[in-house]
């Protein structure tokens, strides 16, 4: 798993002087995340994402964040088709917010709506949704974008609280996923963390009760259940790069996970 790469090349504040004649045509091409083999996920997204992706945790100390695994090889997203179509039922909010993003002040009390001007869908030909009306006011589309990013920001703070609780309870441990392809080639992905089931089961009843009341226990179990989706990642790898699975049933006995040391997610093999 590679270090997160910035997908915003030239993010500038949205304003009527600079973008008065601009429209945004989002479309269905997600090629801007083709080189990411993982990306951040908000806690509120776990119920929808857990059926499609392996949800793990990346970072260290105060920077732990949930991420979804999109590939094994560095800089390869296995959930995109050749034409950039997303090949899963749920598309993470991190992807859906592009090309917009908030820029915050130093004290994080003021947020400015920005847009990546390198986004191919930004145009002055009237394609898609206009950003401003003829009298220079933000359109309902921009109002919707602002609400989406405000909600995203709020969910980010709640996600940070969840990760802080996991860290405080010392539930996270480094793990490594090992893949064996039909050709016999072995690959591994490390640098991520998962919840240790043994430590979770040994928590005092009052702590488990607190986790349940805040819905954090449900999030933990969704994360653990999603580990089965590492097999789906392996199947996508085989489908795209050729070869066959190691058994007659796709994905069966394809992936093993074990405790691993190491910092920084990366692919080996």
C-alpha positions, -999 to 999 in steps of 0.1 A, spaced: 0 0 0 16 32 -11 16 66 7 -15 86 -2 -8 107 -33 -24 141 -38 -51 140 -65 -55 178 -65 -29 193 -88 -40 230 -88 -66 236 -62 -77 273 -61 -106 291 -43 -139 292 -62 -149 328 -68 -172 346 -93 -144 367 -107 -123 338 -118 -150 312 -124 -180 333 -135 -183 314 -168 -173 280 -156 -193 248 -154 -184 214 -140 -191 182 -159 -183 154 -133 -192 125 -156 -182 89 -147 -145 89 -154 -125 83 -122 -91 81 -138 -78 107 -113 -75 79 -87 -61 53 -111 -27 54 -93 -40 50 -58 -41 15 -43 -58 28 -12 -78 58 -1 -94 73 31 -128 62 43 -151 79 68 -165 58 97 -201 66 85 -192 48 52 -183 15 68 -218 -1 64 -219 6 26 -182 0 19 -177 -32 39 -194 -54 12 -170 -42 -15 -137 -34 1 -112 -45 27 -113 -17 53 -81 -13 73 -62 14 92 -31 33 82 -8 58 98 7 60 133 1 77 166 -24 105 162 -27 101 124 -45 68 122 -72 68 96 -94 41 80 -86 33 44 -100 9 17 -77 -14 -2 -79 -9 -39 -49 -28 -51 -18 -48 -43 8 -34 -67 20 1 -60 1 28 -79 -26 5 -92 -63 8 -86 -79 -25 -94 -114 -11 -91 -112 10 -123 -119 -2 -158 -97 9 -187 -120 38 -195 -121 50 -158 -154 35 -148 -157 26 -111 -163 -12 -107 -179 -15 -73 -214 -7 -59 -202 19 -35 -179 49 -44 -161 64 -13 -169 100 -5 -132 109 -9 -136 101 -46 -170 117 -50 -160 151 -36 -134 156 -63 -127 181 -79 -138 202 -49 -120 204 -15 -119 227 15 -89 248 23 -87 256 60 -72 286 78 -43 280 102 -67 278 132 -91 256 112 -120 279 119 -125 292 84 -129 270 53 -127 280 17 -142 261 -12 -116 252 -37 -116 234 -71 -88 216 -89 -85 236 -121 -67 206 -138 -99 186 -136 -109 179 -173 -145 184 -165 -140 221 -156 -150 240 -187 -164 273 -201 -185 257 -227 -216 252 -205 -211 214 -201 -225 201 -168 -234 223 -139 -227 261 -138 -209 275 -108 -224 310 -108 -255 327 -120 -254 356 -144 -255 380 -115 -225 364 -99 -243 343 -72 -234 307 -64 -257 283 -80 -277 256 -61 -251 231 -74 -224 250 -55 -246 252 -24 -250 214 -26 -212 210 -29 -207 231 1 -231 210 22 -215 178 10 -180 191 21 -193 204 54 -208 170 61 -176 154 51 -157 176 75 -180 167 103 -177 130 96 -139 133 94 -139 146 130 -161 117 142 -138 93 124 -108 108 142 -126 102 175 -132 65 166 -95 60 156 -84 77 188 -105 53 208 -90 23 190 -55 37 197 -63 44 234 -75 8 238 -44 -5 220 -66 -26 197 -47 -21 165 -18 -43 153 3 -43 121 -8 -69 96 4 -82 63 -17 -97 35 0 -125 15 -13 -133 -20 -5 -164 -40 -15 -163 -77 -22 -193 -99 12 -189 -115 28 -195 -81 39 -158 -78 37 -146 -43 30 -110 -33 24 -92 -1 9 -60 11 19 -45 44 21 -12 64 -16 -13 75 -32 -22 108 -63 -42 119 -82 -47 151 -68 -76 172 -98 -99 179 -82 -114 210 -77 -80 226 -112 -69 216 -127 -100 233 -107 -94 264 -120 -58 269 -139 -53 302 -177 -54 299 -181 -17 307 -157 -7 278 -176 -30 253 -208 -14 265 -195 21 259 -183 11 224 -217 -4 217 -236 28 228 -215 50 205 -219 25 176 -181 21 175 -184 -16 183 -205 -21 151 -178 -2 132 -152 -26 145 -171 -57 135 -178 -42 100 -140 -37 97 -133 -73 107 -159 -87 84 -145 -67 55 -112 -86 57 -128 -113 35 -127 -88 7 -89 -92 3 -99 -123 -17 -118 -100 -41 -87 -79 -45 -67 -110 -54 -94 -120 -80 -93 -86 -96 -55 -88 -98 -57 -121 -116 -85 -109 -139 -66 -78 -150 -31 -93 -153 -40 -128 -165 -34 -162 -150 -58 -181 -129 -65 -185 -92 -49 -211 -71 -81 -232 -68 -112 -239 -88 -132 -214 -68 -120 -178 -74 -104 -163 -43 -105 -195 -22 -73 -199 -1 -59 -170 -20 -50 -146 8 -35 -151 42 -31 -124 69 -5 -124 96 9 -101 122 36 -79 107 60 -52 117 67 -22 95 56 13 89 43 27 57 21 6 35 38 -10 6 38 -40 -17 65 -66 -17 72 -94 -42 
